[in-house]
Amino acid sequence: MTSAIPPRRASLGFAPSAAVAALTLVLAACSSAPPPAPPPAPPAPVAVVVPPVSLSPRVVELASAYRAYVIHASAISPGFATGSDVAQGLRTGEAYEPGQLLRGAIAYGAVVALQDPTYVAGVRKFVGDPEQRRTVAYEIMKDPAYAVGFAGSASAAGLVMNALGDDGRKLIDLGRDVHHAAYEVQHQAWSKADVPARESRLALAKQLSETEAAGEVTETLRLQTAVAGPGQMNVTPMTAEPPYTPEVIHALAVAALAALGYADDASLAQVMPILAEPAGGVCLNMAKLNLYQCLAVARPHYEDVFCLGQHILEDTGACLMKGAGVAAPIDPRVQALADAALTKASTPATSRSKTKKRTSSN
């Protein structure tokens, strides 16, 4: 008879006890382990540095030199009494290098444009994002006409046109007075004498035309202050719709770069080319060439007066007004002569004949 296999009581009794012991060891090990590290703190926000409105001192100096010329040239008196008076007027009027005067006019226009708070605010909208600010500045440097797209460009352009046009108008009006004086002084004996050392006089004119001038301290400080904030200059508001001349566009472009913080010394290499404008340079260079030709053939003092009035003051003023896109004023003396000639031409020949006969009979 086969005996039954006895139950494995010992094995059945040991298994639960071993499992409990193993679980206890695991729990003990877990309770003694260090807690997990906390997650890393988020990075601190990077502060965006908003650049101020700034313009390189070199650009401000160009604007100051331009203004110094306009101020001194427009102060020439047409009341000449001696040959020395004429010579001094020539030296004052000749003292500009065409390229520098043009760059100075555009630089001055930029300072004037910065006086328009709407335009400055329209550009400054893009300074908060460094990448966007850099992109906008690049677009202006690539094509200055991009600056016309900002809010307030019409009023800023009007300020520039008014300021540069007014400077040109002053020179033209004075030039016409001097031009007229060339005929008036012929009644004075001194004016009919030949100019001494005529060759050296022409050489001096060429030397002064090739020498860059410096700005004046007072005007430079005034313009530097004006760059810092609108409303620092006494400019006359005027809104002008496009199209604008290249000089006005370039002035707006430099002003926009200044408002973006990209017209300081660090960006000077990109700003200086915008201060050039080929058409304006041609006009001023032609004025100088006409002056040289005039002085080369002029002999008596009154002919030098004519050269001063026509080719220094009038021609230079006309270039400034043309660059600003402003029409030159009509000379009232010329207009009066034109009106008289028109009246004479429109009067029937029979009426003139009858008038002549009545006059003869009287």
Residue pairs with C-beta under 8 A, 6 or more apart in sequence:
48 128
48 129
48 130
50 127
50 128
51 127
51 133
51 260
51 261
52 228
52 261
53 114
53 120
53 124
53 227
53 228
53 229
53 258
53 259
53 261
54 227
54 258
54 261
54 263
54 264
55 110
55 111
55 114
55 227
55 254
55 258
55 263
55 264
56 263
56 264
56 265
56 267
56 268
56 271
57 224
57 265
58 265
58 268
59 107
59 110
59 254
59 263
59 268
59 271
59 275
60 107
60 111
60 215
60 220
60 223
60 224
60 227
61 214
61 215
61 220
62 100
62 103
62 104
62 107
62 108
62 215
62 275
63 104
63 107
63 108
63 110
63 111
63 215
63 223
64 104
64 215
64 216
64 219
64 220
64 223
65 100
65 104
65 212
65 213
65 214
65 215
66 100
66 101
66 103
66 104
66 105
66 107
66 108
67 104
67 108
67 215
67 219
67 223
68 213
68 214
68 215
68 216
68 219
69 95
69 96
69 101
69 104
69 213
70 167
70 170
70 171
71 219
72 92
72 95
73 92
73 93
73 171
73 174
73 312
73 313
73 316
74 167
74 170
74 171
74 174
75 92
76 89
76 92
76 93
76 174
76 178
76 308
76 313
77 85
77 89
78 174
78 177
78 178
78 180
78 181
78 309
79 181
80 86
80 89
80 181
80 185
80 191
80 301
80 305
81 188
81 190
82 190
83 190
83 191
83 193
83 195
83 196
83 301
86 301
86 304
86 305
86 308
87 195
87 201
87 304
89 178
89 305
89 308
90 201
90 205
90 304
90 307
90 308
90 312
91 204
91 208
93 308
93 312
93 313
93 316
94 204
94 205
94 208
94 209
94 291
94 312
95 208
95 211
95 213
96 208
96 209
96 213
96 316
97 209
97 210
97 211
97 212
97 213
98 209
98 281
98 284
98 285
98 287
98 288
99 276
99 281
100 212
100 213
101 284
101 316
102 247
102 275
102 276
102 277
102 280
102 281
102 284
102 323
103 272
103 275
103 276
105 164
105 167
105 247
105 280
105 320
105 323
106 247
106 250
106 251
106 254
106 274
106 275
106 277
107 251
107 254
107 275
108 163
108 164
108 223
108 251
109 160
109 163
109 164
109 247
109 248
109 250
109 251
109 252
109 254
109 255
110 251
110 252
110 254
110 255
110 258
110 263
111 223
111 226
111 227
111 233
111 255
112 159
112 160
112 163
112 233
112 235
112 251
113 119
113 156
113 157
113 159
113 160
113 251
113 252
113 255
114 120
114 226
114 227
114 230
114 255
114 258
114 259
115 159
115 226
115 230
115 231
115 232
115 233
115 235
116 152
116 155
116 156
116 159
116 230
117 152
117 230
117 231
118 151
118 152
118 155
118 156
119 150
119 151
119 152
119 153
119 155
119 156
119 252
119 255
119 256
119 259
120 152
120 230
120 255
120 259
121 151
121 152
122 150
122 151
122 152
122 153
123 136
123 150
123 255
123 256
123 259
123 260
124 259
124 260
126 132
126 133
126 136
126 260
127 133
127 259
127 260
127 261
133 260
133 261
133 262
136 146
136 260
137 257
137 260
137 262
137 267
139 146
140 146
140 147
140 253
140 256
140 257
140 260
140 262
141 257
141 262
141 270
141 274
144 246
144 249
144 250
144 252
144 253
144 274
145 249
145 253
146 253
147 153
147 249
147 252
147 253
147 255
147 256
148 157
148 242
148 244
148 249
148 252
150 256
153 252
154 239
154 240
154 241
154 242
155 237
155 238
155 239
156 252
156 255
157 240
157 242
157 244
157 248
157 252
158 237
158 238
158 239
158 240
159 235
159 236
159 237
159 238
160 248
160 251
160 252
160 324
161 238
161 240
161 244
161 248
161 324
161 325
161 326
162 235
162 236
162 238
162 326
163 235
163 324
164 247
164 248
164 320
164 321
164 323
164 324
164 326
165 320
165 321
165 324
165 325
165 326
166 236
167 317
167 320
168 316
168 317
168 318
168 319
168 320
168 321
168 322
168 323
168 324
168 326
168 328
169 317
169 321
169 326
169 328
169 329
170 317
171 313
171 314
171 316
171 317
171 320
172 313
172 314
172 317
172 318
172 321
172 328
172 329
173 317
173 329
174 313
174 317
175 308
175 309
175 310
175 312
175 313
175 314
175 315
175 316
175 317
176 309
176 314
176 331
176 333
177 309
178 305
178 308
178 309
178 313
179 306
179 309
179 310
179 314
180 309
180 333
181 305
181 309
182 302
182 303
182 305
182 306
182 309
183 302
185 191
185 301
185 302
185 305
186 192
186 302
190 301
191 300
191 301
191 302
191 305
192 300
192 301
192 302
193 300
193 301
194 299
194 300
195 201
195 298
195 299
195 300
195 301
195 304
198 295
198 298
198 299
201 295
201 304
202 292
202 295
202 296
205 291
205 292
205 295
206 292
209 288
209 291
222 232
222 233
225 232
226 232
226 233
227 258
240 325
244 252
244 325
245 322
245 323
245 324
245 325
246 277
246 279
246 280
246 323
247 277
247 280
247 323
247 324
247 325
248 323
248 324
248 325
250 274
250 275
250 277
253 274
254 263
254 271
254 274
254 275
257 263
257 267
257 270
257 271
257 274
262 270
262 271
263 271
277 323
279 323
280 319
280 322
280 323
283 318
283 319
283 322
283 323
284 316
284 319
286 315
287 311
287 312
287 315
287 316
287 319
290 310
290 311
290 315
291 307
291 311
291 312
291 315
294 303
294 306
294 307
294 310
294 311
295 304
295 307
297 303
298 304
298 306
298 307
317 328
318 328
321 327
321 328
322 328
